[in-house]
Amino acid sequence: MSSGPSAERDRAVDALRAIAICGVVLGHWLVTAVVVSGDTIRVASPLRAVPWLAPASWLFQTLALFFFVGGLVATRPRPGKAGLAATGARPEVRQAGAVANRGSRDVAIGALKVADGAAGDQGGPGDQSGRSGRDDRGGRNERGGRDDRGGENGRGRQGARRGYGRWLTGRLERLFRPVLVLVAVWSGLVIAATVWTYVTAASPSVDDSASGWAGFVDHLAVAVRSHTVLKLVASPLWFLLVFAALTMARPLVARLHPGWPLAVVAAVDLGRFGLGAPAWIGWVNLAAGWLVPFCLGAAWSKGRFRARGSAWFMLLGGAGATVVLTRWFGYPVSMVGVPGQGISNLNPPTLAAVTFGIAQCGAALLLMPVLHRLMRRDRPWRMVTAVNLSAMTIFLWHQTSLLAVTLLTPAPLSGLHTAPEGPSWLFARLLWLPVFAVVLSGCWVLFRRHERRRPAGRPARDTPIDAPSDRRARNKHRGEEHCSEDHCGDDHCGDDHCGNDHCGDDHCGNDHCGDDQCGDERGSGHAKELRPLADASPGIRP
């Protein structure tokens, strides 16, 4: 990966996503106790035994940051191939789009004019003008282009729809491809446990009296098939379903004010807790609640929160509303679910969870300058990139890692199999965290390759492409096929490739492709291709 900062990539956004992932993982590992006692396996939480620890859950409930960053990346303009190609622009215009990613807006406009002039010299009834590309404001001109005869061709909107379809298909594939691996592995485990139980006629309960290897396998087979274990394994999937639904609604979300879903959440809670409405109506908040930070991210992509006063208002207003709701309106203080508690702030989301998420979004905006400075350093940036490269693997397998350590370790051990009854249990659990991390690292080694699909027809890394006539094919391989396949990590979370849009613009023409991802030099061929285009117009330099 590139050690130096990239002008195109917003590394602070990557850092926010890494913070959110680590917060979720650590939060689950700290507050989830799988208690094995006699013939039962159940889940308990130290927050029930030690209520004064509930405010600490505010540090680890970082789901709102996922949706905040997801809304930002899903709705911001795409100046590169994903945007220009969607309007039916010619390859010359797409090259100009690549220049736009490395230069200023004026440079991009000048390059578009040069591309149109070059096409005009060639002539032909099918040649299109640059109006199918970008206007002076840097946005897409969806009116389509006109040919030399002045006829409207209408390819712009059709291309835009096709571009959105390809974008959505790729996004959903990147989200759910690792899920299929998780489902396949656990399905195999359940089938194997069922066969073992049938063959050995094991009792459908956890039998502590059993001894030896057969007894241990009997114990493990019953545990793997238990509802408690399977529910923990599947618990990350609800997030992906909601995130995918909001992603599919990108055209609507881009135009929706965050106040509307916030009003829906407030009305649903008023009905549930104040007017005696049925409890099932609360599940409306599963979409409306997380739509609030998603819409805030969409507003962020439009430059709505440039003033620090907006961020402070979100932070203080959201935190103040959360305190009021938990102090005087009966909402739980814990921002994570607590088994046995009457009301959960997450299942489904409540107004308190949403106001807390708004406060998190404000804190994230205030933290951005600090993250920008920190991400200029090589080591923090490499750590953030490592997390983003394997975000889905970490997110999907962290509960499996917890269960593997718990079920494969002889019971009972404090902080692992025992019920959390006080601060001593929490201290013991802290000692188990490195063990969970080691097992998760093993899952990472085994399954991370499923996050990135090898493009069809991609040549081997050591395949020479030396002929000058193959340079365009090499750039296509690097910029289109290679970069469309989740290579830089952010797409693993469902949030746009690399955290910015330049990956659609022949990725290897930018500095970012020094990331040991392409197996070649840093896009020198692409830069040489652009040089004649730039030399044709004074003031444009590749």
Secondary structure as UniProt FT lines:
FT   HELIX           11..31
FT   STRAND          33..37
FT   TURN            38..39
FT   STRAND          40..44
FT   HELIX           46..49
FT   HELIX           51..56
FT   HELIX           57..60
FT   HELIX           63..75
FT   HELIX           81..84
FT   HELIX           85..87
FT   HELIX           91..102
FT   HELIX           105..122
FT   TURN            125..126
FT   HELIX           130..132
FT   TURN            136..137
FT   TURN            142..143
FT   STRAND          146..147
FT   TURN            148..149
FT   HELIX           155..200
FT   TURN            208..209
FT   HELIX           212..224
FT   HELIX           227..234
FT   TURN            235..236
FT   HELIX           237..248
FT   HELIX           250..253
FT   TURN            254..255
FT   HELIX           259..274
FT   HELIX           279..284
FT   HELIX           285..301
FT   TURN            302..305
FT   HELIX           308..328
FT   TURN            339..340
FT   TURN            347..348
FT   HELIX           351..374
FT   TURN            375..376
FT   HELIX           378..389
FT   HELIX           391..408
FT   TURN            414..417
FT   HELIX           423..447
FT   HELIX           448..451
FT   TURN            456..457
FT   TURN            461..462
FT   HELIX           468..470
FT   HELIX           471..476
FT   HELIX           477..482
FT   TURN            483..484
FT   TURN            487..488
FT   HELIX           490..493
FT   HELIX           497..499
FT   HELIX           502..504
FT   TURN            505..506
FT   HELIX           507..509
FT   HELIX           511..514
FT   HELIX           524..535
FT   TURN            538..539
//
